[in-house]
Amino acid sequence: MDAAAERQLTENMMAVLREHSRPADVLTIRQLVHSSFAEMRRRKTVACYLPIAPVDGIVLPASIMVAPAPVRSPDRLAEFAQAVQQKATVFARGRDEDDLEIWRWEQRRSGLPGEGAGAGASGGSGASGGSGASGASGPSGADRGGSRTISYLFEAPRASRRTPAVVSGALLYAAGEAESDFAEEVLLLLDAIMGTFTWTATR
């Protein structure tokens, strides 16, 4: 999540937006990209995957992010689970074939990244698991765009002493599109990709 990656993403977005957006919109996008990268650095994000090739003329407004779980030690997972469950619309936990914990949860937020004090990157490793939304006056949640996020926590192999990983896939949606077929298909794709996460041995 270095400065070069931020510059490249900004340039890619400007190439698309410059001819079709107002100057104020372009400035807003620049600010959102910067605030998102700042939030990812704060969360010690190790990877962020963004679609760059258009599909049916559009670039999917989605991302997948990998970050360490915000716990100081594995024995603090129970506290993190409580925090996640308070904000999640769906929460499930199980174990893999190695008896390591796997969690899956879903969250939904009204408002787009950068609105309000909780601005951040789509997706996330914290219990919030997504971008902040403003509590200021404006359209109601039902009439606004927002984000839907699916997150997984993968417990690290116990002998590795690694921090559990959180893999989050987020989709930004326009007003009235939260339950659209398009949104459901993109989230299903993100879900399938994140389900392939595996730990690898380091030398």
C-alpha positions as CSV (number, residue, x, y, z in Angstrom):
1,M,0.0,0.0,0.0
2,D,2.8,2.4,-0.9
3,A,2.7,5.8,-2.5
4,A,3.4,4.4,-6.0
5,A,0.3,2.2,-5.8
6,E,-1.8,5.1,-4.7
7,R,-0.5,7.3,-7.6
8,Q,-1.2,4.5,-10.1
9,L,-4.8,4.0,-8.9
10,T,-5.4,7.7,-9.0
11,E,-4.1,8.0,-12.5
12,N,-6.2,5.0,-13.7
13,M,-9.3,6.6,-12.2
14,M,-8.5,10.1,-13.6
15,A,-8.1,8.6,-17.1
16,V,-11.7,7.4,-16.9
17,L,-13.3,10.3,-15.1
18,R,-11.6,13.3,-16.5
19,E,-13.7,13.5,-19.7
20,H,-17.0,12.6,-18.0
21,S,-17.0,14.3,-14.6
22,R,-17.1,17.8,-13.2
23,P,-13.9,19.2,-11.6
24,A,-15.5,18.9,-8.2
25,D,-16.2,15.2,-8.7
26,V,-12.6,14.6,-9.8
27,L,-11.3,16.3,-6.7
28,T,-13.7,14.2,-4.5
29,I,-12.4,11.0,-6.1
30,R,-8.8,12.0,-5.5
31,Q,-9.6,12.7,-1.8
32,L,-11.4,9.4,-1.4
33,V,-8.5,7.5,-2.9
34,H,-6.1,9.2,-0.6
35,S,-8.2,8.7,2.5
36,S,-8.8,5.0,1.6
37,F,-5.0,4.4,1.3
38,A,-4.4,6.1,4.6
39,E,-6.9,3.9,6.2
40,M,-5.4,0.7,4.7
41,R,-2.0,1.7,5.9
42,R,-3.4,2.3,9.4
43,R,-4.8,-1.2,9.3
44,K,-1.5,-2.6,8.1
45,T,-3.2,-4.0,5.0
46,V,-0.9,-6.4,3.1
47,A,-2.8,-6.6,-0.2
48,C,-5.6,-4.9,-2.0
49,Y,-7.1,-6.3,-5.2
50,L,-9.1,-4.1,-7.5
51,P,-10.6,-5.0,-10.9
52,I,-9.1,-2.9,-13.7
53,A,-10.6,-4.4,-16.8
54,P,-14.1,-3.2,-17.9
55,V,-16.9,-5.7,-17.9
56,D,-19.8,-4.7,-20.2
57,G,-18.3,-1.2,-20.3
58,I,-17.8,-0.6,-16.6
59,V,-15.1,-1.4,-14.0
60,L,-16.7,-3.3,-11.1
61,P,-16.9,-1.0,-8.0
62,A,-15.5,-3.8,-5.8
63,S,-12.3,-4.7,-3.9
64,I,-10.7,-7.5,-1.9
65,M,-8.4,-6.6,1.0
66,V,-6.2,-8.7,3.2
67,A,-5.0,-7.5,6.6
68,P,-4.1,-8.8,10.0
69,A,-6.9,-9.2,12.4
70,P,-6.9,-6.3,15.0
71,V,-6.0,-8.5,17.9
72,R,-2.8,-8.4,20.0
73,S,-2.7,-12.1,20.5
74,P,-4.7,-15.2,19.4
75,D,-6.4,-15.5,22.8
76,R,-8.1,-12.2,22.2
77,L,-10.2,-13.6,19.3
78,A,-13.2,-14.0,21.6
79,E,-13.3,-10.2,22.2
80,F,-13.0,-9.5,18.5
81,A,-15.8,-12.0,17.7
82,Q,-18.1,-10.1,20.1
83,A,-17.3,-6.8,18.4
84,V,-17.9,-8.2,14.9
85,Q,-21.2,-9.8,15.9
86,Q,-22.5,-6.5,17.2
87,K,-22.2,-4.9,13.8
88,A,-22.7,-7.8,11.4
89,T,-26.0,-8.7,9.7
90,V,-24.8,-12.3,9.3
91,F,-22.1,-14.1,11.3
92,A,-21.0,-17.7,11.3
93,R,-18.0,-19.5,12.6
94,G,-16.6,-23.0,12.0
95,R,-13.3,-24.9,11.6
96,D,-11.3,-26.2,8.7
97,E,-9.7,-29.6,8.2
98,D,-6.8,-28.5,10.4
99,D,-9.2,-27.5,13.3
100,L,-8.4,-23.8,12.7
101,E,-11.2,-21.3,13.1
102,I,-12.8,-19.6,10.1
103,W,-15.4,-16.9,10.5
104,R,-17.6,-15.3,7.9
105,W,-19.7,-12.2,8.4
106,E,-21.6,-9.6,6.3
107,Q,-22.1,-5.9,6.9
108,R,-23.9,-3.2,5.1
109,R,-23.4,0.6,5.3
110,S,-25.3,3.5,4.0
111,G,-23.2,6.2,2.4
112,L,-20.1,6.1,0.3
113,P,-16.5,6.1,1.4
114,G,-15.3,9.5,2.6
115,E,-18.7,10.6,3.9
116,G,-18.5,11.6,7.6
117,A,-15.8,11.1,10.2
118,G,-15.5,7.4,9.7
119,A,-14.1,7.6,6.2
120,G,-12.0,4.7,5.2
121,A,-11.3,2.0,2.6
122,S,-14.0,-0.4,1.4
123,G,-13.8,-3.5,3.3
124,G,-11.6,-3.7,6.4
125,S,-9.9,-5.7,9.1
126,G,-11.7,-4.0,12.0
127,A,-15.0,-4.9,13.5
128,S,-16.4,-2.1,11.4
129,G,-15.4,-4.0,8.3
130,G,-16.2,-1.3,5.9
131,S,-16.3,2.3,4.9
132,G,-17.7,4.9,7.3
133,A,-21.0,6.7,6.7
134,S,-22.1,10.2,7.7
135,G,-24.7,10.8,10.2
136,A,-25.4,14.2,8.7
137,S,-28.6,15.3,7.2
138,G,-29.3,14.1,3.7
139,P,-31.1,11.2,1.9
140,S,-32.3,8.4,4.1
141,G,-30.4,5.1,4.0
142,A,-33.0,3.5,1.7
143,D,-32.5,6.3,-0.8
144,R,-28.7,6.4,-0.8
145,G,-25.9,4.3,-2.2
146,G,-23.6,2.5,0.2
147,S,-21.4,-0.6,0.6
148,R,-21.9,-4.3,1.2
149,T,-19.0,-6.2,2.7
150,I,-18.3,-9.9,3.2
151,S,-15.4,-10.8,5.5
152,Y,-13.6,-13.9,6.5
153,L,-11.2,-14.4,9.4
154,F,-8.7,-17.3,9.0
155,E,-6.9,-18.4,12.2
156,A,-3.2,-18.9,11.6
157,P,-1.5,-22.2,12.1
158,R,-0.8,-22.4,15.8
159,A,2.9,-23.1,15.4
160,S,3.4,-20.1,13.1
161,R,2.8,-17.4,15.7
162,R,1.1,-15.4,12.9
163,T,-1.8,-13.0,13.5
164,P,-5.1,-14.3,12.1
165,A,-5.9,-12.9,8.7
166,V,-9.0,-11.0,7.7
167,V,-10.0,-11.1,4.0
168,S,-12.8,-8.6,3.1
169,G,-14.6,-8.2,-0.2
170,A,-16.6,-5.0,-0.6
171,L,-19.0,-3.7,-3.2
172,L,-20.2,-0.1,-3.6
173,Y,-23.8,0.2,-4.8
174,A,-25.9,3.0,-6.1
175,A,-29.1,4.1,-4.5
176,G,-31.8,1.4,-4.8
177,E,-29.3,-1.2,-6.0
178,A,-28.3,-2.9,-2.7
179,E,-30.4,-6.0,-3.5
180,S,-30.1,-5.9,-7.3
181,D,-29.1,-9.0,-9.3
182,F,-25.9,-7.3,-10.2
183,A,-25.0,-6.7,-6.5
184,E,-25.8,-10.3,-5.6
185,E,-23.7,-11.7,-8.5
186,V,-20.7,-9.6,-7.7
187,L,-20.8,-10.5,-4.0
188,L,-21.1,-14.2,-4.9
189,L,-18.0,-13.8,-7.0
190,L,-16.1,-12.1,-4.2
191,D,-17.2,-14.7,-1.8
192,A,-15.9,-17.5,-4.0
193,I,-12.5,-15.8,-4.5
194,M,-12.0,-15.2,-0.8
195,G,-13.0,-18.8,0.1
196,T,-9.8,-19.9,-1.7
197,F,-7.5,-18.3,0.9
198,T,-4.8,-20.6,2.3
199,W,-1.8,-20.2,4.6
200,T,1.6,-20.9,3.1
201,A,4.8,-21.8,4.9
202,T,7.5,-19.1,5.0
203,R,11.2,-19.9,4.6
